[in-house]
Amino acid sequence: MLQFNHFNFNVLDLERSLAFYRQALELETVREKTARDGSFRLVYLGDGETGFLLELTWLRSRTEPYDLGEQEFHLAFRTDRYDALYARHKAMGCVCLENPAMGVYFIEDPDGYWIEIVPARE
């Protein structure tokens, strides 16, 4: 057996990130792990439909933004509610790139990670 399990984003402000992912993408906490000494927290978010998880990692000692390079990576979500989510994301001010030719757009989370929104196609 070999299956996708989770993808990780390191975040500076865990509560801000949790609020963003709840509002923007309706992700909910599936499980958490906190170090005994409080040095880190892992929060796994799920979509309630697949088994794939987004792990948000918070490190107490981290105070500087993460270097995300040239943004040549991203996470993608497919949806059958493309227009409604697009309107929500525009209202939130998190749409960072639109590609009408491909029929997709990207949002940016509080730490600068890009997330592609792809319409479900038949």
MMTF fields as JSON, N, C-alpha, C and O atoms, coordinates in Angstrom:
{
  "mmtfVersion": "1.0.0",
  "mmtfProducer": "UNKNOWN",
  "numBonds": 487,
  "numAtoms": 488,
  "numGroups": 122,
  "numChains": 1,
  "numModels": 1,
  "chainsPerModel": [1],
  "groupsPerChain": [122],
  "chainIdList": ["A"],
  "bondAtomList": [4, 2, 8, 6, 12, 10, 16, 14, 20, 18, 24, 22, 28, 26, 32, 30, 36, 34, 40, 38, 44, 42, 48, 46, 52, 50, 56, 54, 60, 58, 64, 62, 68, 66, 72, 70, 76, 74, 80, 78, 84, 82, 88, 86, 92, 90, 96, 94, 100, 98, 104, 102, 108, 106, 112, 110, 116, 114, 120, 118, 124, 122, 128, 126, 132, 130, 136, 134, 140, 138, 144, 142, 148, 146, 152, 150, 156, 154, 160, 158, 164, 162, 168, 166, 172, 170, 176, 174, 180, 178, 184, 182, 188, 186, 192, 190, 196, 194, 200, 198, 204, 202, 208, 206, 212, 210, 216, 214, 220, 218, 224, 222, 228, 226, 232, 230, 236, 234, 240, 238, 244, 242, 248, 246, 252, 250, 256, 254, 260, 258, 264, 262, 268, 266, 272, 270, 276, 274, 280, 278, 284, 282, 288, 286, 292, 290, 296, 294, 300, 298, 304, 302, 308, 306, 312, 310, 316, 314, 320, 318, 324, 322, 328, 326, 332, 330, 336, 334, 340, 338, 344, 342, 348, 346, 352, 350, 356, 354, 360, 358, 364, 362, 368, 366, 372, 370, 376, 374, 380, 378, 384, 382, 388, 386, 392, 390, 396, 394, 400, 398, 404, 402, 408, 406, 412, 410, 416, 414, 420, 418, 424, 422, 428, 426, 432, 430, 436, 434, 440, 438, 444, 442, 448, 446, 452, 450, 456, 454, 460, 458, 464, 462, 468, 466, 472, 470, 476, 474, 480, 478, 484, 482],
  "bondOrderList": [1, 1, 1, 1, 1, 1, 1, 1, 1, 1, 1, 1, 1, 1, 1, 1, 1, 1, 1, 1, 1, 1, 1, 1, 1, 1, 1, 1, 1, 1, 1, 1, 1, 1, 1, 1, 1, 1, 1, 1, 1, 1, 1, 1, 1, 1, 1, 1, 1, 1, 1, 1, 1, 1, 1, 1, 1, 1, 1, 1, 1, 1, 1, 1, 1, 1, 1, 1, 1, 1, 1, 1, 1, 1, 1, 1, 1, 1, 1, 1, 1, 1, 1, 1, 1, 1, 1, 1, 1, 1, 1, 1, 1, 1, 1, 1, 1, 1, 1, 1, 1, 1, 1, 1, 1, 1, 1, 1, 1, 1, 1, 1, 1, 1, 1, 1, 1, 1, 1, 1, 1],
  "groupList": [{"groupName": "MET", "atomNameList": ["N", "CA", "C", "O"], "elementList": ["N", "C", "C", "O"], "formalChargeList": [0, 0, 0, 0], "bondAtomList": [1, 0, 2, 1, 3, 2], "bondOrderList": [1, 1, 2], "singleLetterCode": "M", "chemCompType": "L-PEPTIDE LINKING"}, {"groupName": "LEU", "atomNameList": ["N", "CA", "C", "O"], "elementList": ["N", "C", "C", "O"], "formalChargeList": [0, 0, 0, 0], "bondAtomList": [1, 0, 2, 1, 3, 2], "bondOrderList": [1, 1, 2], "singleLetterCode": "L", "chemCompType": "L-PEPTIDE LINKING"}, {"groupName": "GLN", "atomNameList": ["N", "CA", "C", "O"], "elementList": ["N", "C", "C", "O"], "formalChargeList": [0, 0, 0, 0], "bondAtomList": [1, 0, 2, 1, 3, 2], "bondOrderList": [1, 1, 2], "singleLetterCode": "Q", "chemCompType": "L-PEPTIDE LINKING"}, {"groupName": "PHE", "atomNameList": ["N", "CA", "C", "O"], "elementList": ["N", "C", "C", "O"], "formalChargeList": [0, 0, 0, 0], "bondAtomList": [1, 0, 2, 1, 3, 2], "bondOrderList": [1, 1, 2], "singleLetterCode": "F", "chemCompType": "L-PEPTIDE LINKING"}, {"groupName": "ASN", "atomNameList": ["N", "CA", "C", "O"], "elementList": ["N", "C", "C", "O"], "formalChargeList": [0, 0, 0, 0], "bondAtomList": [1, 0, 2, 1, 3, 2], "bondOrderList": [1, 1, 2], "singleLetterCode": "N", "chemCompType": "L-PEPTIDE LINKING"}, {"groupName": "HIS", "atomNameList": ["N", "CA", "C", "O"], "elementList": ["N", "C", "C", "O"], "formalChargeList": [0, 0, 0, 0], "bondAtomList": [1, 0, 2, 1, 3, 2], "bondOrderList": [1, 1, 2], "singleLetterCode": "H", "chemCompType": "L-PEPTIDE LINKING"}, {"groupName": "VAL", "atomNameList": ["N", "CA", "C", "O"], "elementList": ["N", "C", "C", "O"], "formalChargeList": [0, 0, 0, 0], "bondAtomList": [1, 0, 2, 1, 3, 2], "bondOrderList": [1, 1, 2], "singleLetterCode": "V", "chemCompType": "L-PEPTIDE LINKING"}, {"groupName": "ASP", "atomNameList": ["N", "CA", "C", "O"], "elementList": ["N", "C", "C", "O"], "formalChargeList": [0, 0, 0, 0], "bondAtomList": [1, 0, 2, 1, 3, 2], "bondOrderList": [1, 1, 2], "singleLetterCode": "D", "chemCompType": "L-PEPTIDE LINKING"}, {"groupName": "GLU", "atomNameList": ["N", "CA", "C", "O"], "elementList": ["N", "C", "C", "O"], "formalChargeList": [0, 0, 0, 0], "bondAtomList": [1, 0, 2, 1, 3, 2], "bondOrderList": [1, 1, 2], "singleLetterCode": "E", "chemCompType": "L-PEPTIDE LINKING"}, {"groupName": "ARG", "atomNameList": ["N", "CA", "C", "O"], "elementList": ["N", "C", "C", "O"], "formalChargeList": [0, 0, 0, 0], "bondAtomList": [1, 0, 2, 1, 3, 2], "bondOrderList": [1, 1, 2], "singleLetterCode": "R", "chemCompType": "L-PEPTIDE LINKING"}, {"groupName": "SER", "atomNameList": ["N", "CA", "C", "O"], "elementList": ["N", "C", "C", "O"], "formalChargeList": [0, 0, 0, 0], "bondAtomList": [1, 0, 2, 1, 3, 2], "bondOrderList": [1, 1, 2], "singleLetterCode": "S", "chemCompType": "L-PEPTIDE LINKING"}, {"groupName": "ALA", "atomNameList": ["N", "CA", "C", "O"], "elementList": ["N", "C", "C", "O"], "formalChargeList": [0, 0, 0, 0], "bondAtomList": [1, 0, 2, 1, 3, 2], "bondOrderList": [1, 1, 2], "singleLetterCode": "A", "chemCompType": "L-PEPTIDE LINKING"}, {"groupName": "TYR", "atomNameList": ["N", "CA", "C", "O"], "elementList": ["N", "C", "C", "O"], "formalChargeList": [0, 0, 0, 0], "bondAtomList": [1, 0, 2, 1, 3, 2], "bondOrderList": [1, 1, 2], "singleLetterCode": "Y", "chemCompType": "L-PEPTIDE LINKING"}, {"groupName": "THR", "atomNameList": ["N", "CA", "C", "O"], "elementList": ["N", "C", "C", "O"], "formalChargeList": [0, 0, 0, 0], "bondAtomList": [1, 0, 2, 1, 3, 2], "bondOrderList": [1, 1, 2], "singleLetterCode": "T", "chemCompType": "L-PEPTIDE LINKING"}, {"groupName": "LYS", "atomNameList": ["N", "CA", "C", "O"], "elementList": ["N", "C", "C", "O"], "formalChargeList": [0, 0, 0, 0], "bondAtomList": [1, 0, 2, 1, 3, 2], "bondOrderList": [1, 1, 2], "singleLetterCode": "K", "chemCompType": "L-PEPTIDE LINKING"}, {"groupName": "GLY", "atomNameList": ["N", "CA", "C", "O"], "elementList": ["N", "C", "C", "O"], "formalChargeList": [0, 0, 0, 0], "bondAtomList": [1, 0, 2, 1, 3, 2], "bondOrderList": [1, 1, 2], "singleLetterCode": "G", "chemCompType": "PEPTIDE LINKING"}, {"groupName": "TRP", "atomNameList": ["N", "CA", "C", "O"], "elementList": ["N", "C", "C", "O"], "formalChargeList": [0, 0, 0, 0], "bondAtomList": [1, 0, 2, 1, 3, 2], "bondOrderList": [1, 1, 2], "singleLetterCode": "W", "chemCompType": "L-PEPTIDE LINKING"}, {"groupName": "PRO", "atomNameList": ["N", "CA", "C", "O"], "elementList": ["N", "C", "C", "O"], "formalChargeList": [0, 0, 0, 0], "bondAtomList": [1, 0, 2, 1, 3, 2], "bondOrderList": [1, 1, 2], "singleLetterCode": "P", "chemCompType": "L-PEPTIDE LINKING"}, {"groupName": "CYS", "atomNameList": ["N", "CA", "C", "O"], "elementList": ["N", "C", "C", "O"], "formalChargeList": [0, 0, 0, 0], "bondAtomList": [1, 0, 2, 1, 3, 2], "bondOrderList": [1, 1, 2], "singleLetterCode": "C", "chemCompType": "L-PEPTIDE LINKING"}, {"groupName": "ILE", "atomNameList": ["N", "CA", "C", "O"], "elementList": ["N", "C", "C", "O"], "formalChargeList": [0, 0, 0, 0], "bondAtomList": [1, 0, 2, 1, 3, 2], "bondOrderList": [1, 1, 2], "singleLetterCode": "I", "chemCompType": "L-PEPTIDE LINKING"}],
  "groupTypeList": [0, 1, 2, 3, 4, 5, 3, 4, 3, 4, 6, 1, 7, 1, 8, 9, 10, 1, 11, 3, 12, 9, 2, 11, 1, 8, 1, 8, 13, 6, 9, 8, 14, 13, 11, 9, 7, 15, 10, 3, 9, 1, 6, 12, 1, 15, 7, 15, 8, 13, 15, 3, 1, 1, 8, 1, 13, 16, 1, 9, 10, 9, 13, 8, 17, 12, 7, 1, 15, 8, 2, 8, 3, 5, 1, 11, 3, 9, 13, 7, 9, 12, 7, 11, 1, 12, 11, 9, 5, 14, 11, 0, 15, 18, 6, 18, 1, 8, 4, 17, 11, 0, 15, 6, 12, 3, 19, 8, 7, 17, 7, 15, 12, 16, 19, 8, 19, 6, 17, 11, 9, 8],
  "groupIdList": [1, 2, 3, 4, 5, 6, 7, 8, 9, 10, 11, 12, 13, 14, 15, 16, 17, 18, 19, 20, 21, 22, 23, 24, 25, 26, 27, 28, 29, 30, 31, 32, 33, 34, 35, 36, 37, 38, 39, 40, 41, 42, 43, 44, 45, 46, 47, 48, 49, 50, 51, 52, 53, 54, 55, 56, 57, 58, 59, 60, 61, 62, 63, 64, 65, 66, 67, 68, 69, 70, 71, 72, 73, 74, 75, 76, 77, 78, 79, 80, 81, 82, 83, 84, 85, 86, 87, 88, 89, 90, 91, 92, 93, 94, 95, 96, 97, 98, 99, 100, 101, 102, 103, 104, 105, 106, 107, 108, 109, 110, 111, 112, 113, 114, 115, 116, 117, 118, 119, 120, 121, 122],
  "secStructList": [7, 7, 7, 7, 7, 3, 3, 3, 3, 3, 3, 1, 7, 2, 2, 2, 2, 2, 2, 2, 2, 2, 2, 2, 2, 7, 7, 3, 3, 3, 3, 3, 3, 3, 7, 6, 6, 1, 1, 3, 3, 3, 3, 3, 3, 3, 7, 1, 1, 1, 1, 7, 3, 3, 3, 3, 3, 3, 3, 6, 6, 7, 7, 1, 7, 7, 7, 7, 6, 6, 7, 7, 7, 7, 3, 3, 3, 3, 3, 1, 7, 2, 2, 2, 2, 2, 2, 2, 2, 2, 2, 2, 6, 7, 3, 3, 3, 3, 3, 6, 6, 6, 6, 3, 3, 3, 3, 3, 7, 6, 6, 1, 7, 3, 3, 3, 3, 3, 3, 7, 7, 7],
  "xCoordList": [0.851, 0.0, 0.895, 1.912, 0.509, 1.175, 0.112, -0.47, -0.143, -1.207, -0.721, 0.134, -1.277, -1.045, -1.612, -2.644, -0.931, -1.397, -1.661, -2.781, -0.626, -0.825, 0.232, 1.233, -0.028, 0.899, 1.089, 0.149, 2.275, 2.581, 2.828, 3.493, 2.275, 2.624, 3.07, 2.37, 4.221, 4.651, 4.053, 4.068, 3.526, 2.821, 3.357, 3.817, 3.292, 3.753, 2.685, 2.992, 1.451, 0.346, -0.708, -1.523, -0.683, -1.544, -3.022, -3.79, -3.433, -4.859, -5.335, -6.443, -4.507, -4.859, -4.995, -5.926, -4.06, -4.11, -5.323, -5.981, -5.624, -6.807, -8.078, -8.953, -8.179, -9.35, -9.431, -10.512, -8.285, -8.264, -8.745, -9.623, -8.191, -8.547, -9.995, -10.633, -10.502, -11.909, -12.81, -13.774, -12.496, -13.328, -13.175, -14.171, -11.953, -11.714, -12.034, -12.568, -11.711, -11.811, -12.624, -12.687, -13.248, -14.123, -13.417, -14.048, -12.117, -11.365, -11.552, -11.635, -11.619, -11.81, -10.694, -10.1, -10.415, -9.385, -9.796, -10.896, -8.896, -9.111, -8.381, -8.918, -7.157, -6.394, -5.287, -4.932, -4.754, -3.696, -2.642, -2.908, -1.442, -0.364, 0.391, 0.793, 0.576, 1.332, 2.509, 2.342, 3.685, 4.873, 4.664, 4.048, 5.171, 5.035, 5.59, 5.052, 6.659, 7.274, 6.693, 7.152, 5.695, 5.048, 5.85, 5.511, 6.907, 7.785, 7.194, 7.634, 6.217, 5.557, 4.139, 3.778, 3.347, 1.985, 1.75, 2.105, 1.161, 0.751, -0.766, -1.36, -1.389, -2.838, -3.121, -2.688, -3.851, -4.193, -5.618, -6.55, -5.77, -7.07, -7.564, -6.781, -8.867, -9.461, -10.657, -11.239, -11.015, -12.151, -13.458, -14.509, -13.418, -14.621, -15.078, -16.072, -14.376, -14.774, -13.697, -14.002, -12.435, -11.323, -10.498, -10.747, -9.54, -8.654, -7.419, -6.605, -7.267, -6.088, -6.132, -7.188, -4.99, -4.923, -3.897, -2.882, -4.179, -3.218, -2.712, -3.491, -1.422, -0.807, -0.271, 0.544, -0.729, -0.181, 0.756, 0.36, 2.005, 3.013, 3.363, 3.738, 3.237, 3.627, 4.809, 4.765, 5.86, 7.059, 7.198, 7.277, 7.229, 7.298, 8.51, 8.423, 9.624, 10.86, 10.908, 11.788, 9.981, 10.006, 9.325, 8.171, 10.056, 9.488, 9.551, 8.87, 10.351, 10.506, 9.659, 9.483, 9.131, 8.369, 9.226, 10.448, 8.569, 9.253, 9.595, 8.816, 10.748, 11.166, 10.51, 10.852, 9.584, 8.837, 9.421, 8.779, 10.631, 11.291, 10.557, 10.143, 10.401, 9.762, 8.322, 7.772, 7.718, 6.311, 6.069, 5.052, 6.994, 6.852, 6.132, 6.168, 5.485, 4.686, 3.362, 3.256, 2.369, 1.072, 0.251, 0.572, -0.793, -1.792, -3.006, -3.278, -3.74, -4.907, -6.157, -6.107, -7.274, -8.584, -9.483, -9.468, -10.26, -11.258, -12.621, -12.889, -13.487, -14.787, -15.893, -15.666, -17.088, -18.268, -19.01, -20.122, -18.382, -18.929, -17.961, -17.748, -17.388, -16.332, -16.76, -16.051, -17.893, -18.327, -18.567, -18.183, -19.198, -19.462, -18.155, -18.006, -17.219, -15.937, -15.136, -14.479, -15.19, -14.5, -15.029, -14.247, -16.344, -16.938, -16.496, -16.183, -16.467, -16.023, -14.564, -14.215, -13.722, -12.297, -12.021, -11.132, -12.768, -12.63, -12.999, -12.302, -14.1, -14.537, -13.511, -13.335, -12.83, -11.795, -10.515, -9.668, -10.356, -9.153, -7.947, -6.808, -8.187, -7.065, -6.771, -5.872, -7.511, -7.204, -5.916, -5.828, -4.912, -3.615, -3.262, -2.387, -3.924, -3.649, -4.873, -5.434, -5.272, -6.377, -5.864, -5.093, -6.294, -5.92, -7.194, -7.534, -7.904, -9.164, -8.996, -9.904, -7.859, -7.641, -7.675, -8.161, -7.166, -7.184, -8.41, -8.691, -9.152, -10.351, -10.061, -10.837, -8.94, -8.562, -8.126, -7.891, -8.025, -7.438, -6.706, -6.868, -5.9, -5.129, -5.468, -5.711, -5.482, -5.586, -4.28, -3.524, -4.032, -2.818, -3.195, -4.01, -2.591, -2.896, -2.088, -1.258, -2.305, -1.617, -0.09, 0.586, 0.466, 1.912, 2.49, 3.694, 1.65, 2.125, 2.052, 2.502, 1.493, 1.33, 0.194, -0.834, 0.403, -0.609, -1.441, -0.932, -2.752, -3.69, -4.495, -5.131, -4.461, -5.177, -6.611, -6.845, -7.547, -8.937, -9.317, -9.264, -9.699, -9.982, -11.453, -11.933, -12.176, -13.565, -13.67, -12.862, -14.677, -14.944, -15.427, -16.305, -14.851, -15.244, -15.798, -15.321, -16.797, -17.419, -16.713, -17.105],
  "yCoordList": [-1.179, 0.0, 1.241, 1.289, 2.219, 3.516, 4.559, 4.56, 5.452, 6.441, 7.803, 7.899, 8.86, 10.189, 10.23, 9.622, 10.95, 11.079, 12.527, 12.885, 13.374, 14.788, 15.642, 15.146, 16.935, 17.934, 18.951, 19.213, 19.532, 20.423, 21.856, 22.103, 22.804, 24.213, 24.633, 24.368, 25.282, 25.875, 27.272, 28.021, 27.619, 28.894, 29.67, 29.079, 30.985, 31.84, 32.051, 32.056, 32.222, 32.486, 31.407, 31.508, 30.382, 29.222, 29.584, 29.12, 30.396, 30.742, 31.516, 31.289, 32.424, 33.178, 32.227, 32.347, 31.279, 30.313, 29.399, 29.122, 28.931, 28.081, 28.821, 28.249, 30.089, 30.893, 31.056, 30.958, 31.305, 31.452, 30.173, 30.231, 29.033, 27.782, 27.371, 26.731, 27.738, 27.469, 28.341, 27.848, 29.625, 30.556, 30.358, 30.297, 30.257, 30.216, 28.876, 28.821, 27.782, 26.46, 25.453, 24.275, 25.921, 25.08, 23.85, 22.816, 23.96, 22.854, 22.865, 23.925, 21.681, 21.537, 20.7, 19.862, 20.929, 20.18, 18.722, 18.411, 17.837, 16.393, 15.845, 15.019, 16.315, 15.928, 16.944, 17.724, 16.913, 17.837, 17.105, 16.073, 17.666, 17.185, 18.406, 19.267, 18.469, 19.558, 18.963, 18.008, 19.517, 19.059, 19.271, 20.253, 18.361, 18.477, 19.795, 20.374, 20.265, 21.52, 22.744, 23.865, 22.539, 23.644, 24.222, 25.286, 23.538, 24.081, 23.998, 24.723, 23.142, 23.067, 22.557, 21.933, 22.848, 22.336, 21.909, 22.627, 20.759, 20.269, 20.179, 19.593, 20.753, 20.665, 20.144, 20.728, 19.038, 18.412, 18.811, 18.626, 19.361, 19.814, 18.882, 18.403, 18.629, 17.792, 18.459, 19.396, 17.951, 18.506, 17.76, 18.168, 16.69, 15.928, 15.006, 14.298, 14.998, 14.157, 13.173, 12.054, 13.582, 12.707, 12.423, 13.004, 11.552, 11.277, 12.151, 12.055, 13.007, 13.862, 14.939, 15.515, 15.211, 16.196, 17.277, 17.023, 18.482, 19.577, 19.736, 20.004, 19.571, 19.734, 21.154, 21.591, 21.867, 23.177, 22.991, 22.467, 23.422, 23.291, 24.665, 25.561, 24.822, 26.059, 25.75, 24.81, 26.544, 26.401, 27.632, 28.752, 27.437, 28.552, 29.45, 30.668, 28.862, 29.636, 30.428, 31.269, 30.169, 30.839, 32.198, 32.301, 33.248, 34.602, 35.283, 36.284, 34.76, 35.354, 34.606, 33.393, 35.318, 34.631, 33.571, 33.697, 32.541, 31.466, 31.912, 32.626, 31.499, 31.774, 30.74, 29.559, 31.177, 30.262, 30.195, 29.689, 30.702, 30.63, 31.436, 32.569, 30.855, 31.554, 31.109, 31.282, 30.544, 30.113, 29.12, 29.191, 28.216, 27.234, 25.97, 24.947, 26.037, 24.909, 25.469, 26.651, 24.611, 25.023, 23.791, 22.675, 24.008, 23.01, 23.336, 24.51, 22.328, 22.588, 21.92, 20.82, 22.616, 22.099, 22.108, 23.06, 21.053, 20.973, 21.164, 20.637, 21.932, 22.228, 22.28, 22.639, 21.914, 22.088, 23.375, 23.623, 24.187, 25.483, 26.607, 27.529, 26.52, 27.433, 28.9, 29.705, 29.252, 30.655, 31.199, 32.329, 30.403, 30.848, 31.029, 31.997, 30.11, 30.243, 31.421, 32.133, 31.625, 32.769, 34.074, 34.955, 34.189, 35.398, 35.546, 36.653, 34.454, 34.494, 34.938, 35.79, 34.355, 34.67, 36.11, 36.764, 36.599, 38.003, 38.915, 39.89, 38.592, 39.397, 39.361, 40.354, 38.22, 38.092, 38.808, 39.073, 39.129, 39.791, 38.868, 39.328, 37.57, 36.628, 36.069, 35.24, 36.505, 36.059, 36.751, 37.978, 35.957, 36.544, 36.375, 37.077, 35.458, 35.264, 34.624, 33.657, 35.175, 34.61, 34.19, 34.912, 33.028, 32.537, 32.128, 30.946, 33.11, 32.814, 31.839, 31.057, 31.871, 30.957, 29.505, 28.641, 29.23, 27.871, 27.616, 26.472, 28.688, 28.542, 28.253, 27.56, 28.782, 28.573, 29.903, 30.883, 29.914, 31.058, 30.542, 29.391, 31.423, 31.078, 32.038, 33.223, 31.517, 32.359, 32.23, 31.275, 33.21, 33.21, 33.207, 34.015, 32.285, 32.205, 33.248, 33.932, 33.389, 34.428, 34.326, 35.32, 33.148, 32.985, 33.042, 32.862, 33.287, 33.425, 32.167, 32.171, 31.084, 29.864, 30.06, 30.66, 29.543, 29.654, 28.381, 27.271, 28.577, 27.47, 27.687, 28.726, 26.696, 26.77, 26.27, 25.266, 26.967, 26.561, 26.154, 26.956, 24.889, 24.287, 23.889, 23.234, 24.276, 23.858, 22.374, 21.844, 21.721, 20.335, 20.352, 21.13, 19.503, 19.425, 18.047, 17.049, 18.005, 16.716, 16.029, 14.932],
  "zCoordList": [0.0, 0.0, 0.0, 0.693, -0.771, -0.793, -1.095, -2.18, -0.134, -0.28, 0.192, 1.072, -0.407, 0.135, 1.551, 1.832, 2.435, 3.81, 4.167, 4.533, 4.064, 4.381, 3.7, 3.183, 3.719, 3.204, 4.319, 5.069, 4.451, 5.554, 5.107, 4.101, 5.877, 5.799, 7.196, 8.173, 7.301, 8.573, 8.655, 7.678, 9.83, 9.986, 11.188, 12.166, 11.105, 12.204, 13.272, 14.464, 12.857, 13.78, 13.55, 12.634, 14.385, 14.178, 14.22, 13.377, 15.172, 15.274, 14.049, 13.565, 13.548, 12.331, 11.147, 10.352, 11.033, 9.932, 10.04, 9.037, 11.241, 11.427, 11.022, 10.371, 11.407, 11.029, 9.514, 8.934, 8.873, 7.417, 6.734, 5.873, 7.1, 6.431, 6.707, 5.871, 7.869, 8.178, 7.298, 6.712, 7.21, 6.443, 4.943, 4.222, 4.47, 3.03, 2.404, 1.296, 3.106, 2.489, 3.299, 2.948, 4.389, 5.208, 5.778, 5.997, 6.017, 6.604, 8.112, 8.733, 8.689, 10.13, 10.728, 10.048, 11.994, 12.699, 12.84, 13.299, 12.439, 12.55, 13.776, 14.513, 13.983, 15.171, 15.405, 14.521, 16.623, 17.028, 17.844, 18.459, 17.831, 18.698, 19.193, 18.41, 20.498, 21.103, 21.862, 22.621, 21.664, 22.387, 23.88, 24.294, 24.673, 26.131, 26.648, 27.592, 26.033, 26.485, 25.772, 25.994, 24.925, 24.222, 23.073, 22.556, 22.667, 21.627, 20.228, 19.335, 20.018, 18.714, 18.873, 19.871, 17.846, 17.736, 16.309, 15.374, 16.135, 14.827, 14.823, 15.728, 13.815, 13.674, 12.274, 11.28, 12.207, 10.929, 10.563, 11.346, 9.36, 8.87, 7.775, 6.955, 7.768, 6.747, 6.107, 6.653, 4.925, 4.184, 4.465, 3.97, 5.238, 5.562, 4.449, 4.61, 3.32, 2.194, 1.777, 1.367, 1.88, 1.507, 2.754, 3.811, 2.64, 3.756, 3.774, 4.693, 2.768, 2.677, 3.754, 4.016, 4.375, 5.455, 5.143, 4.495, 5.612, 5.593, 7.019, 7.934, 7.204, 8.521, 8.643, 7.829, 9.656, 9.976, 11.153, 12.195, 10.987, 12.035, 12.564, 11.807, 13.865, 14.546, 15.456, 16.249, 15.335, 16.161, 17.049, 16.545, 18.34, 19.292, 19.038, 19.192, 18.657, 18.48, 17.176, 16.995, 16.279, 14.976, 15.062, 15.477, 14.662, 14.682, 13.319, 13.099, 12.413, 11.088, 10.067, 10.179, 9.071, 8.013, 7.325, 7.237, 6.849, 6.134, 4.721, 4.089, 4.224, 2.859, 1.954, 2.004, 1.142, 0.276, -1.126, -2.046, -1.289, -2.588, -3.63, -3.381, -4.783, -5.901, -6.115, -7.203, -5.095, -5.153, -6.295, -6.984, -6.48, -7.554, -7.087, -7.77, -5.935, -5.453, -4.945, -4.619, -4.886, -4.368, -4.021, -4.43, -3.277, -2.951, -3.804, -4.057, -4.253, -5.11, -4.546, -3.996, -4.699, -4.315, -5.544, -6.324, -5.713, -6.777, -6.13, -5.05, -6.811, -6.227, -7.27, -8.426, -6.839, -7.676, -7.287, -7.752, -6.432, -6.008, -6.362, -5.574, -7.536, -7.977, -7.875, -7.271, -8.447, -8.477, -7.067, -6.765, -6.208, -4.838, -4.062, -3.316, -4.234, -3.541, -4.084, -3.324, -5.39, -5.984, -5.366, -5.011, -5.241, -4.645, -3.185, -2.745, -2.441, -1.048, -0.957, -0.141, -1.798, -1.756, -2.199, -1.654, -3.172, -3.58, -2.413, -2.135, -1.731, -0.591, 0.542, 1.248, 0.722, 1.748, 1.35, 2.204, 0.063, -0.42, -0.519, -0.447, -0.684, -0.711, -2.101, -2.244, -3.14, -4.501, -4.923, -4.904, -5.305, -5.651, -7.125, -7.631, -7.819, -9.238, -9.886, -9.369, -11.017, -11.775, -13.145, -13.777, -13.596, -14.919, -15.655, -15.7, -16.233, -16.922, -18.084, -18.365, -18.756, -19.885, -19.436, -20.166, -18.247, -17.718, -16.854, -16.494, -16.513, -15.7, -14.238, -13.579, -13.713, -12.317, -11.708, -12.416, -10.398, -9.699, -8.463, -8.058, -7.876, -6.691, -5.561, -5.789, -4.347, -3.16, -2.383, -2.563, -1.518, -0.715, 0.76, 1.205, 1.515, 2.942, 3.715, 3.117, 5.029, 5.8, 5.792, 6.055, 5.497, 5.469, 4.062, 3.883, 3.062, 1.694, 0.85, -0.296, 1.39, 0.586, -0.411, -0.098, -1.613, -2.657, -2.727, -2.575, -2.964, -3.081, -4.348, -4.526, -5.225, -6.497, -6.311, -5.638, -6.904, -6.893, -8.315, -9.248, -8.452, -9.767, -9.798, -8.873, -10.85, -10.937, -11.291, -12.052, -10.726, -11.106, -12.559, -12.93, -13.34, -14.75, -15.022, -14.483, -15.855, -16.173, -17.302, -17.699]
}
